[in-house]
Amino acid sequence: MTLRNYLILCATGSLLSVLVLLLVPGVGETIEGLLIAFLSSNAT
């Protein structure tokens, strides 16, 4: 895989992830809950 194809793949994956988090409420809330639980359990 060339560098150009890798960068295109990363950019597409990032954009798709952000759009899913913004446009699909259930997925965004689930990920937010997991992040909050993870951060609160590690905050000492």
Secondary structure, DSSP 8 states (H G I E B T S, - for coil): --HHHHHHHHHHHHHHHHHHHHH-HHHHHHHHHHHHHHHHHH--
